Amino acid sequence: MSDSRLPYDRQQNFNVSRMIVATACDRLPLLLSQACKIQKEFQLYYTNAKQTMWYCHFDDDIYVNIHALLLFLAQYKSEDPFYIGKRTLRGIWALNHETKENLKVDFATGSALCFSRKTMEILKPLVMEPNHPWNFMNLARTNADDIIIGYIFQSYFRVPLTEPLLMFCQYDDLRNLTEWDIRNAVTLGHWGRNLFLLPGENADNVSQQSFLQRFLALHAYYKERRNDCHGPQNITARNALTKRCYHRFYISCDENVSTS
């Protein structure tokens, strides 16, 4: 999902134009622009993927360990409402649009989120009906999209946030993750000098790498060690789960394309 149409040269270089949905969200003010892209993702889900068990959104600076994600989500019933993500700053103040008073909101960072099919069902009227009193885009005029999502689940649906311990993002101390943490991570982020280190790496040597370089190194690490410390039966079971469940998931990546 991009702010605007992917430039032709990038379409040719990356051959990803068929996987990217262009929007005109970049023409809106900042808060509405952020919410607009999420709304477009929701609408795409309701149009093309409403039979899937889960909806997930990840920003383009988040690495997703698909095997770990599927195994984590398999613990929960998609028929129940779940709001899953990494808790960010606690106690952020938001405006109650009904009472016009401030209240503290518990919410997940917008860089990595998963909703069950039941959650997407109950969220649909707020996304698709412009005159709904809790319409998502109307609420987004006063707060960032991730805060609004937390506000809706806290104050309207009364669904608590479920936080995976192994969903790591830029708000975690990535420098102190153990090899076990990295191996089993559902997601990994990157922010400035707060970066994860793979076994044998030196912080000074990787401090200037972009998040793409870090993720390529991480991907190579996972690929190299995929069969380490796992018996054949475990590998078979894990791969069977992935093949059986993969088509039931709708996973969206925020491309954040800029044409400037």
Contacts in CASP RR format, 6 or more apart in sequence:
PFRMAT RR
TARGET T0000
AUTHOR 0000-0000-0000
METHOD contacts of the structure
MODEL  1
MSDSRLPYDRQQNFNVSRMIVATACDRLPLLLSQACKIQKEFQLYYTNAK
QTMWYCHFDDDIYVNIHALLLFLAQYKSEDPFYIGKRTLRGIWALNHETK
ENLKVDFATGSALCFSRKTMEILKPLVMEPNHPWNFMNLARTNADDIIIG
YIFQSYFRVPLTEPLLMFCQYDDLRNLTEWDIRNAVTLGHWGRNLFLLPG
ENADNVSQQSFLQRFLALHAYYKERRNDCHGPQNITARNALTKRCYHRFY
ISCDENVSTS
1 20 0 8 1.000
1 21 0 8 1.000
1 23 0 8 1.000
1 37 0 8 1.000
1 40 0 8 1.000
1 41 0 8 1.000
1 44 0 8 1.000
1 252 0 8 1.000
1 253 0 8 1.000
1 254 0 8 1.000
1 255 0 8 1.000
2 20 0 8 1.000
2 21 0 8 1.000
2 22 0 8 1.000
2 23 0 8 1.000
2 255 0 8 1.000
2 256 0 8 1.000
2 257 0 8 1.000
3 23 0 8 1.000
3 25 0 8 1.000
3 26 0 8 1.000
3 33 0 8 1.000
3 37 0 8 1.000
3 256 0 8 1.000
3 257 0 8 1.000
3 258 0 8 1.000
4 22 0 8 1.000
4 23 0 8 1.000
4 24 0 8 1.000
4 25 0 8 1.000
4 26 0 8 1.000
4 257 0 8 1.000
4 258 0 8 1.000
4 259 0 8 1.000
5 22 0 8 1.000
5 259 0 8 1.000
6 16 0 8 1.000
6 17 0 8 1.000
6 20 0 8 1.000
6 22 0 8 1.000
6 255 0 8 1.000
6 257 0 8 1.000
7 257 0 8 1.000
7 259 0 8 1.000
10 257 0 8 1.000
11 17 0 8 1.000
20 255 0 8 1.000
20 257 0 8 1.000
21 40 0 8 1.000
21 44 0 8 1.000
22 257 0 8 1.000
23 36 0 8 1.000
23 37 0 8 1.000
23 40 0 8 1.000
25 32 0 8 1.000
25 33 0 8 1.000
25 34 0 8 1.000
25 36 0 8 1.000
25 37 0 8 1.000
25 40 0 8 1.000
26 33 0 8 1.000
26 259 0 8 1.000
27 33 0 8 1.000
28 36 0 8 1.000
31 140 0 8 1.000
31 141 0 8 1.000
31 142 0 8 1.000
31 143 0 8 1.000
31 144 0 8 1.000
31 145 0 8 1.000
32 137 0 8 1.000
32 140 0 8 1.000
32 141 0 8 1.000
34 140 0 8 1.000
34 144 0 8 1.000
34 145 0 8 1.000
35 136 0 8 1.000
35 137 0 8 1.000
35 140 0 8 1.000
35 145 0 8 1.000
35 148 0 8 1.000
36 137 0 8 1.000
37 254 0 8 1.000
38 57 0 8 1.000
38 136 0 8 1.000
38 145 0 8 1.000
38 149 0 8 1.000
39 127 0 8 1.000
39 136 0 8 1.000
39 137 0 8 1.000
41 57 0 8 1.000
41 252 0 8 1.000
42 55 0 8 1.000
42 120 0 8 1.000
42 123 0 8 1.000
42 124 0 8 1.000
42 127 0 8 1.000
42 136 0 8 1.000
43 127 0 8 1.000
43 128 0 8 1.000
44 252 0 8 1.000
45 52 0 8 1.000
45 55 0 8 1.000
45 120 0 8 1.000
45 250 0 8 1.000
45 252 0 8 1.000
46 120 0 8 1.000
46 124 0 8 1.000
46 127 0 8 1.000
46 128 0 8 1.000
49 55 0 8 1.000
49 250 0 8 1.000
50 117 0 8 1.000
50 120 0 8 1.000
51 248 0 8 1.000
52 117 0 8 1.000
52 247 0 8 1.000
52 248 0 8 1.000
52 249 0 8 1.000
52 250 0 8 1.000
53 73 0 8 1.000
53 78 0 8 1.000
53 116 0 8 1.000
53 117 0 8 1.000
53 245 0 8 1.000
53 248 0 8 1.000
53 249 0 8 1.000
54 73 0 8 1.000
54 78 0 8 1.000
54 114 0 8 1.000
54 115 0 8 1.000
54 116 0 8 1.000
54 117 0 8 1.000
54 248 0 8 1.000
54 249 0 8 1.000
54 250 0 8 1.000
55 114 0 8 1.000
55 115 0 8 1.000
55 117 0 8 1.000
55 119 0 8 1.000
55 120 0 8 1.000
55 250 0 8 1.000
55 252 0 8 1.000
56 64 0 8 1.000
56 69 0 8 1.000
56 112 0 8 1.000
56 113 0 8 1.000
56 114 0 8 1.000
56 115 0 8 1.000
56 249 0 8 1.000
56 250 0 8 1.000
56 251 0 8 1.000
56 252 0 8 1.000
57 110 0 8 1.000
57 112 0 8 1.000
57 113 0 8 1.000
57 114 0 8 1.000
57 251 0 8 1.000
57 252 0 8 1.000
57 253 0 8 1.000
57 254 0 8 1.000
58 64 0 8 1.000
58 111 0 8 1.000
58 112 0 8 1.000
58 187 0 8 1.000
58 251 0 8 1.000
58 252 0 8 1.000
58 253 0 8 1.000
58 254 0 8 1.000
59 110 0 8 1.000
59 111 0 8 1.000
59 112 0 8 1.000
59 253 0 8 1.000
59 254 0 8 1.000
59 256 0 8 1.000
60 253 0 8 1.000
60 254 0 8 1.000
60 255 0 8 1.000
60 256 0 8 1.000
61 111 0 8 1.000
61 170 0 8 1.000
61 189 0 8 1.000
61 190 0 8 1.000
61 211 0 8 1.000
62 111 0 8 1.000
62 112 0 8 1.000
62 169 0 8 1.000
62 187 0 8 1.000
62 188 0 8 1.000
62 189 0 8 1.000
63 187 0 8 1.000
63 188 0 8 1.000
63 189 0 8 1.000
63 214 0 8 1.000
63 215 0 8 1.000
63 218 0 8 1.000
63 219 0 8 1.000
64 112 0 8 1.000
64 186 0 8 1.000
64 187 0 8 1.000
64 251 0 8 1.000
65 185 0 8 1.000
65 186 0 8 1.000
65 187 0 8 1.000
65 188 0 8 1.000
65 222 0 8 1.000
66 242 0 8 1.000
66 246 0 8 1.000
67 238 0 8 1.000
67 242 0 8 1.000
68 166 0 8 1.000
68 184 0 8 1.000
68 185 0 8 1.000
68 186 0 8 1.000
69 114 0 8 1.000
69 186 0 8 1.000
69 187 0 8 1.000
70 241 0 8 1.000
70 242 0 8 1.000
70 245 0 8 1.000
70 246 0 8 1.000
70 249 0 8 1.000
71 238 0 8 1.000
71 241 0 8 1.000
72 164 0 8 1.000
72 166 0 8 1.000
72 186 0 8 1.000
73 84 0 8 1.000
73 114 0 8 1.000
73 245 0 8 1.000
73 249 0 8 1.000
74 241 0 8 1.000
74 245 0 8 1.000
76 82 0 8 1.000
76 84 0 8 1.000
76 116 0 8 1.000
76 162 0 8 1.000
77 116 0 8 1.000
78 116 0 8 1.000
78 117 0 8 1.000
78 118 0 8 1.000
79 116 0 8 1.000
79 117 0 8 1.000
79 118 0 8 1.000
80 116 0 8 1.000
80 118 0 8 1.000
81 116 0 8 1.000
81 118 0 8 1.000
81 119 0 8 1.000
81 122 0 8 1.000
81 157 0 8 1.000
81 159 0 8 1.000
82 114 0 8 1.000
82 115 0 8 1.000
82 116 0 8 1.000
82 118 0 8 1.000
82 119 0 8 1.000
82 159 0 8 1.000
82 162 0 8 1.000
83 108 0 8 1.000
83 113 0 8 1.000
83 115 0 8 1.000
83 119 0 8 1.000
83 149 0 8 1.000
83 150 0 8 1.000
83 153 0 8 1.000
83 157 0 8 1.000
83 159 0 8 1.000
83 160 0 8 1.000
83 161 0 8 1.000
83 162 0 8 1.000
84 108 0 8 1.000
84 113 0 8 1.000
84 114 0 8 1.000
84 115 0 8 1.000
84 116 0 8 1.000
84 161 0 8 1.000
84 162 0 8 1.000
84 163 0 8 1.000
84 164 0 8 1.000
85 108 0 8 1.000
85 109 0 8 1.000
85 112 0 8 1.000
85 113 0 8 1.000
85 114 0 8 1.000
85 161 0 8 1.000
85 162 0 8 1.000
85 163 0 8 1.000
85 164 0 8 1.000
85 167 0 8 1.000
86 108 0 8 1.000
86 109 0 8 1.000
86 111 0 8 1.000
86 112 0 8 1.000
86 163 0 8 1.000
86 164 0 8 1.000
86 167 0 8 1.000
86 168 0 8 1.000
86 169 0 8 1.000
86 171 0 8 1.000
86 172 0 8 1.000
86 187 0 8 1.000
87 106 0 8 1.000
87 107 0 8 1.000
87 108 0 8 1.000
87 109 0 8 1.000
87 161 0 8 1.000
87 163 0 8 1.000
88 107 0 8 1.000
88 108 0 8 1.000
88 109 0 8 1.000
88 110 0 8 1.000
88 146 0 8 1.000
88 169 0 8 1.000
88 171 0 8 1.000
89 171 0 8 1.000
90 106 0 8 1.000
91 104 0 8 1.000
91 105 0 8 1.000
91 106 0 8 1.000
92 104 0 8 1.000
92 105 0 8 1.000
92 107 0 8 1.000
92 147 0 8 1.000
93 102 0 8 1.000
93 103 0 8 1.000
93 104 0 8 1.000
93 105 0 8 1.000
94 102 0 8 1.000
94 103 0 8 1.000
94 104 0 8 1.000
94 105 0 8 1.000
94 142 0 8 1.000
94 143 0 8 1.000
94 147 0 8 1.000
94 148 0 8 1.000
94 151 0 8 1.000
95 101 0 8 1.000
95 102 0 8 1.000
95 142 0 8 1.000
95 143 0 8 1.000
96 102 0 8 1.000
96 103 0 8 1.000
96 155 0 8 1.000
97 138 0 8 1.000
97 139 0 8 1.000
97 142 0 8 1.000
98 133 0 8 1.000
103 155 0 8 1.000
105 147 0 8 1.000
105 150 0 8 1.000
105 151 0 8 1.000
105 154 0 8 1.000
106 150 0 8 1.000
106 154 0 8 1.000
106 160 0 8 1.000
106 161 0 8 1.000
107 146 0 8 1.000
107 147 0 8 1.000
107 149 0 8 1.000
107 150 0 8 1.000
107 151 0 8 1.000
107 153 0 8 1.000
107 154 0 8 1.000
107 161 0 8 1.000
108 146 0 8 1.000
108 149 0 8 1.000
108 150 0 8 1.000
108 161 0 8 1.000
108 163 0 8 1.000
109 146 0 8 1.000
109 169 0 8 1.000
109 170 0 8 1.000
109 171 0 8 1.000
110 145 0 8 1.000
110 146 0 8 1.000
110 149 0 8 1.000
111 169 0 8 1.000
111 170 0 8 1.000
111 189 0 8 1.000
112 167 0 8 1.000
112 169 0 8 1.000
112 187 0 8 1.000
113 146 0 8 1.000
113 149 0 8 1.000
115 123 0 8 1.000
119 157 0 8 1.000
119 159 0 8 1.000
122 157 0 8 1.000
123 152 0 8 1.000
125 132 0 8 1.000
126 132 0 8 1.000
126 134 0 8 1.000
126 135 0 8 1.000
126 136 0 8 1.000
126 152 0 8 1.000
126 156 0 8 1.000
127 135 0 8 1.000
127 136 0 8 1.000
129 135 0 8 1.000
130 137 0 8 1.000
130 138 0 8 1.000
134 152 0 8 1.000
134 156 0 8 1.000
136 148 0 8 1.000
136 152 0 8 1.000
139 148 0 8 1.000
139 151 0 8 1.000
139 152 0 8 1.000
140 148 0 8 1.000
143 151 0 8 1.000
150 161 0 8 1.000
153 159 0 8 1.000
153 160 0 8 1.000
153 161 0 8 1.000
154 160 0 8 1.000
164 186 0 8 1.000
166 181 0 8 1.000
166 184 0 8 1.000
166 185 0 8 1.000
166 186 0 8 1.000
167 185 0 8 1.000
167 186 0 8 1.000
167 187 0 8 1.000
168 174 0 8 1.000
168 177 0 8 1.000
168 181 0 8 1.000
168 185 0 8 1.000
168 186 0 8 1.000
168 187 0 8 1.000
168 188 0 8 1.000
168 189 0 8 1.000
168 196 0 8 1.000
169 187 0 8 1.000
169 189 0 8 1.000
170 189 0 8 1.000
170 190 0 8 1.000
170 191 0 8 1.000
170 194 0 8 1.000
173 194 0 8 1.000
174 188 0 8 1.000
174 189 0 8 1.000
174 190 0 8 1.000
174 191 0 8 1.000
174 194 0 8 1.000
174 195 0 8 1.000
174 196 0 8 1.000
175 194 0 8 1.000
175 195 0 8 1.000
175 196 0 8 1.000
175 197 0 8 1.000
175 203 0 8 1.000
177 185 0 8 1.000
177 196 0 8 1.000
177 197 0 8 1.000
179 199 0 8 1.000
182 188 0 8 1.000
182 196 0 8 1.000
182 198 0 8 1.000
182 218 0 8 1.000
182 221 0 8 1.000
183 225 0 8 1.000
188 196 0 8 1.000
188 215 0 8 1.000
188 218 0 8 1.000
189 196 0 8 1.000
189 211 0 8 1.000
190 196 0 8 1.000
190 211 0 8 1.000
190 214 0 8 1.000
190 215 0 8 1.000
193 203 0 8 1.000
193 207 0 8 1.000
195 203 0 8 1.000
195 206 0 8 1.000
195 207 0 8 1.000
195 209 0 8 1.000
195 214 0 8 1.000
196 214 0 8 1.000
196 218 0 8 1.000
197 203 0 8 1.000
197 206 0 8 1.000
198 217 0 8 1.000
198 218 0 8 1.000
198 221 0 8 1.000
201 217 0 8 1.000
206 214 0 8 1.000
206 217 0 8 1.000
209 217 0 8 1.000
227 235 0 8 1.000
230 238 0 8 1.000
END
